[in-house]
Amino acid sequence: MCVDAASPPSTEAGRVTGIREIQLVQGPESPSLLHLRGRKIKVSGQLFSAHTGHHRTPVLLAVRQVSPN
């Protein structure tokens, strides 16, 4: 996968290539994923770049919606 930011937050290039994993970030209003463990799912949300030590992948997804695939 390749992600190309529409407006990068810094002067660095907004493009990240070779993505094989994306860390999912759940907020208080995000749907639970525990009951879907081990199943294929479809997830939508907002992509953003890693910026803290808690971020394990270069690109993360703030979860907004989850559905079985």
ABEGO torsion letter per residue (X at the ends): XBBBBABBABABBABBBGBABBBBBBBAABBBAAAABGBBBBBBEBBBBBABAABABABBBBBABBBBX
